[in-house]
Amino acid sequence: MAEGLLSVGLDVGTTTTQLIVSRLRIENQASAFTVPDMTITDRTILYESPIHFTPLLDETHVDGDGIRQIVAQEYENAHIRRDQVDTGAIIITGETSRKENARTVLSALSDYAGEFVVATAGPDLESVLAARGAGAVDHSACTGARVLHMDIGGGTSNLAWIEDGKIISTGCLNVGGRLLKFDGSGTVTYVSPVLKGLTGLHPSDHATEAEISRLAQLLTQALEMAAGLRAPTDLLTHLTTSEARCLPSRGSAPAGDGGEYTISFSGGVADCIETDLPPLQFGDMGPALGKAIRQSRLCQNYRLGRHTIRATVIGAGCHSAQLSGSTVFHRSVSFPLKDLPVIPISSQEQQSPDLPHLIQARCASQDTTAVLALPGYPSASYAQTTALAERLLQGLPAGPIYLAVEQDMAKALGQALALRTDPARPLLCLDRLRLPEGSYLDVTTPIGPALPVVIKTLILSH
């Protein structure tokens, strides 16, 4: 039987705030004699809001009340009530996520959020959101093309290297259209601190078209360096964000090897690449940056994303739900569990002798208890199960243990862990779950031998 869920996606970005409303079709694709397998089989966008400029109190403070008013008005325009919304995501991206009162914004929207995923997106998550929401991952999967996706917004450019429909690596540069702002006469009203040393312009200066163009060309050179199309200099280091772990690895196509790949663009600046716009039209350097990109090496082999300025919000709208299988194990757990962040462990990492240290590092980066997601072993032996339990305990911090494995071995693994831990220590092992990076998990009260779970994953394809 198919069911429908009403989903809302909200993206609060450096420059713009957008909202979409979608209807999701949910079907149980398992047979009548197996554990249910709930899957999103169709998605229809019912409403897309106008693109609003993100309201600011000043250059360092987001206007939480202003954003709340936008959301309230768009709910009214979409003819929906808060109690009708089943699921969704609110994502705060770009420079907005660094504003001093980003948490105040989340608080202002709390009663609209409900059971939503609410995240201040770092460069990794935002790069993934943009690449999938723009259709770059689908393009790579369908054509086999290698793709470097660049989402160029108001404050940052989020990069993702994609091969065979899989995101291999991500990166982020302080390159965006709103790093320099001016009024209708060309008088500078704002210069981002990241441009220090790159321009002589200051607030109240008059910016000439030539000065704006030179800065846009300089920022474009940094994008070329990140793409491997220009030798890297200190400029690339200067503009790489402090949060970014790395720039995209070109994988099997390092700079200069002649390997074919496509550069894909999304974000507000992407809309300025193929269209000549007056340089002062938006009160920022977006048109000049788009023109510089069009004239650069970046456009030798490129495509615009299926969605450009709406890429992130298209990707931020919904969750998936299913049941964990019948081999689960739980002890001393107080249900329900809400909004547990997921730490994925790959098959290679699971086999690595450094697994305990890897778990320690990843758990330390979380400010709350997380779910460790493992592939597990098909038809796991007793020796494999006990060895894995002991290695996990070497790395896991004190406190509750929450695990999810893809294979049907949760009960055996849970029992092995239970024998080696204090009976009062909460312990939960779920099976038959594949939890992607950037997702969150809810677990409710058991139904018979199974545990209903909600995998609050950002559904990114459209």
N, C-alpha and C positions, 0 to 999 in steps of 0.2 A: 504494500500500500504506500502511495506517495503522499507526503505531507509538504506543507509550505511554511517557510519561516520568513518573517520580515526583518531585513537587516539594514543597518545604517552604518555608513562609513564617513568619518570626519577627519580631514587633514588640516592641521593648523601649521602653516609653513611660515618661512621668513617673510614672504611677500604676500601670499594669498591664503585664504581659508575657504574650503570647499566641503560640500556635503552631498552624498548620494544616498538614495534609498533603493534597495534591491529586494526582489522576491526570489528565495532559494527553494528549489525543489529537492526534497530529501526522500530517498528510497532505500528500503532494505533489500540489498542485492544478494543476500544469503538465501539458501533454501530453507524450507519450513523446519528442517530437522537439525539445523546448525545454529550457532550463536549469531545473532543479528549483526549485519555489516551495513551500517548506515552511511550513505554516500550522498554528496551533493551532485546531482545529475543535471541540473540546469540552473541558470541564473539569468534573471531578467531585471534590467535596471528600470525602475519605475519613475525615478525623479532625479534630476541633476540640478543642483543649486546654481545660481549665478556665481561667478568668481568674485569673492570679496577681498579687498585689501585687508590683511591682518591688522586689527586695531592695536595701536600702541599708545601707552600713556606718555612715553618718551623713548629714547633710543635704547634703553636698558630694561624697560618694563612693559610687558604685554598687558593689554586691557582685558582682564578676565570677564568683567561685566559686559564689555562690548562683544566678546566672542559668545557669551551666553545669549545675548540679544539676537545675534545672527542665527544661532542654533534654534532658538524659540521661534523666530520668524520663518525659518526654513521648514520646521516641523509643520507650521501652519500652512505654508505654501504647498507642502507635499500632502496635506490633508491627512496627517497621521498624528496620533497621540502617543505619549511616552509609554503608556501601558500596552500599546499594540506592538511595540518593537521587541522582537525576540532575541536579537543578537547584533553584534557590530563591533567596531573598533574606532578608537580615537587615537590618532597618532600626531605627536608634536615633533616637527622636523626642522632641519636646518638651523640657522642662527636662533630661531625662536626657542628651540630646546635649551639654548644656553642663557636665555633671559633670566634675570634674577628671580622672577616670580612665576616660572613655568609650573611649579606645583600649585600655586594659587589658581592658575587656569584650570588644572585638573579638578581642584576642589570646587570651583565655580560650576563645573559641568558634571559633578558627581551624580546628581539626581537624574541627569539625562543618560549617564553611562550605564547604570544598572549592572548587568552581567558582562559588560563589554570588556574587551582587552583595551587597557589604557596604557600607552607606552610613550615615554620620551625616547624617540628613536635615535640611537647612535649611528655612526657612519656605516657599520656593517648592515644593520637592519634596514636602514634607509636605502642603501644601495640595492639590496635584495628586493625591497618593495618596488622601487622604481623599475628595475630590470624586468621583473615579472609583470608589473602593472602595465608597462608600455608594450608588452608583447615580445620583448627581445628574447626571452627564454623560449617562448613558443616558437619563434622564428628559427632559432638555432636547432630546436628539437625536430622541427618539421623539415628543415632543409639540410641539416648537417653542417651549417655554416658556423664558423668561429666568429664570435661577436664580442666587441668591447662596447659596453653600453655606458653612456654618459648622461646622467640626469643633471642638467644645469639649471639651478634655481636662482633664488635671490641672493643667498649667502654662500652656498657651497655647491660643488659638483661632485656627485656620488658616482663612482665607477664600479663596474662589475665585468670581469672577464668570464665568458661563457663558452663552453665546449659541449657539443652533443646534448644541448638542453640542460646542462648542469652548470651552476655558478661555481667556478673554480676559486676565485679570490675577489676581494673587494678593496676599495680605497676611497679616499676623500680628499679633495683640494678646496682651499678657500678661494674659490673662483665662482662669482655669481653677479647677477645684474644689478643688485641693490647695494653693492659694496660702496658705490658712489651715487649720491642722490643730489638733485638740484631742482630749483624751481623753474617756472615757465620761461624765465629770461636767461637761464643758464647759470644762475648764481648757486654755488655749491652750498647745500644744506647739511650734508653728512658725508664723512669719509671714514670708512671702517678702519679700525686699528690694524687689521691684517695688511692694509696697503702701505703701512709705514715703510719708507725707503723706496717705494715703487712709484710714487707720484709726489709732485710738489704742491698739489692742490690742497687747500684747507677750506673749512667753512667760511663763507662770505666771499671767497674768490669767485671770479667769473671764469667758467670753464669753456674754453673754445672747443669747437668740433675736433680740431686737430689734437688737442690734449686728451680728449675723451678717447679718440681713436687710438692714440699711442698706448694708453693704458689697456685698452681692450686687446690690442695686439700682443702686449706683454703677457696678459693673462692667458691668451690663446696659446702662446708659446709654452706655457706651463702644461696645458692640456696635451699639446703635441709631445712633450717630454714624457708625460705619464703614459701616452699611447705608444711610446717607443719610436716615434717618428722624428725625434730631435734628440741630440745628445743631452743628457741631464746636466744641469748646472745648479748653483746655489738657489736659483729662483724656484726650482721644484721643491727643494727642502723648505724654503721660506713659506711656501703656500700649502704644503701638506699639513692637514689638520693634526693637532696633537692627539686626538682620540683615535685616528686611523692607525691600525696595526701595520698595514702595508699598502703599497700600491698594487694594482692588479698584476699578477704574474701573466706574462703572455703565453704561459704554458708551452706548447710545442711550437709556438711562433715567436721566438725572440726577435728583438729589433734587428733588422738587416738580413733575416734569412729568406725574405721573399715570400713567406707564407701568406696565403690569402686569408683575409678576415675582413669583417664589416664593422664599421663604427655606427652605432645606433644612438640616437639622441631623443631625450625627452626633457621635461621641465619647461618653465616659462620662456627661457632663452631659446629653446628649440623652435618656438613659433616665430622667432625673429631671423632664423637662418635663411629661409627661402624667400623672405619678403623684405623689400626695402622699406623701412619705416623712418619717419622723422626722428632725429637723434634725441629730441627732447620730449617725445610723445608720452612716455611713461614716467618722466621725472627721474630716470635712472639710466645706467649705461647698458641696459639690456639690448636695445637695438644695435648699438655699436659693437657689442660683444658678439651678437648673432652674425653681423656682417663680417667681422674679423674671422670668425669660425668658417663661414662660407668660403672665404678667400684663402683658407689655410690648407695644410696637408690633411687635416682631419676629414675633409670632404672629398677626398679622392675616390673613396668607395664607402658610401654612407647610406643610411636610411633614417627617416623620421619614425619614431615609435607609433604604434597603433593609437596610443594616447600620448599626448605631450604634457601639457600643463596639468591634466587630470590623472596622470599615471599613478601617483601615490594614492589618491583618494579612491580610484577604481580598485586598487589593490587592498584596501583597508576594511572591507565590509563584513566579513562573516566568519563563522566557526564551523567545525564539523563535529559530529557526535557519534558515539558508538558504545559498545559494551566491551569491557575486558573479558577475556575468555574464562573458562571454568577452572583453570589451574592457578588461580590467584592465591595469595597468602597475605593475611593481615593480622596484626597483633597490637593491642593497646593503642589503636588509632581512633581518634575522635572525628567521626564523619559529621558533616561534609568537609572536604578540603577544597579551598578556593584559591585560584590564581597562583598555582605553583609554577614557577618558571622552569623551563626544560633545559637540561644540559646534555646535548647529544654526544655519544661516544661512538666512533666508527669501528668497523670490524678490525681494521689495522691497529687502532689505538687499544682495543680490547685485548689484543694479543701482545701488545708492547710490554716489555719489562718496566717501562716508565709509567704504567697506568696509575699506580698510587700517587705519584707526584703530579700527573696531569689532573687527576680528580681533585687533589688538594688545591691546585692553582685555580681551577674553574669554579670550585665551590667558594673559594675565598673572594671571587669577584662578584658574588651574589650577596645582596643585603637581606635575603630571607632564605628559608629552606627550599631547596630545589629538587626536582625529579631528575635522577640520572637515567638516561635512556640508552639502553644497550641492545646490540643485535642478538646477543645470546648464542646458543649453540643448538643446531638441529639434532634431535635425539641425543641430548647431552648425557655423558656418562657420569657416574658418581664422582670420579676423580676430577673431571672438568668442572663440575658444579661446585665441589668443595674448594678447589683451587681458586676459582673465580670469586667465591665468597670471601676467602681470606685476603685476596688482593684488594677487593673492594673495601674491606674493613681497614686496611692499611692506609687508604687515602681519604675515606669519608670522615667528615668532622663529627664531633660529639653532637648528640641530638637525634631527632627522628631520621629514619632511613626510608626514603621513597625511591623505588626503582621501577622501571618499565622495560620489559624485554620484548623483542619481536617474536621470539620463538615460544612454544608452549613449555616453558620450564620454570615459571614463576613460583609454583608451589615448592618444587625441589630446592630452588635457590633460596626462597624465603625460609624454609626449614633449616637449611645449612647456616644461614645467617642467625636464625633464632638460637641455635645451639651454641653460638659463639658470642652472644650479646646478652645484656641484662634483660630479664623478662619485662621490666617496666619501660624499656626503650621502645617507642613506637616504630613499627616495622611494616612496610607495605611493599608487596611485589605484584606488579600487574603484568599480564602477558598479552600477546597478539596486538601490540600497539607499536606503531611507527610514529615517533614524535619528531617533527622537524624543528630545526633551529628557529628561535624566535617565537615559539609557541608557548602556551600556558595550559595547565591542566586543572580541571575540576573533577573531584571524585565524590560521588554521593553514597548514600546508604546501600549496602548490598541487597541485591534481589536474588534470592536463592544462592547459587554458587558464584554468580557473576557480580561484577561491580559496574554500574553505569558511570561512564566518564564523558566529559565534554572536553575535546581537544580544541582549545581556542586558538586555532591557527589562522594567520592572515591568509585568506584565500586570494591568491594574487593573479591567477589567470582570468581572462574575461572572454 
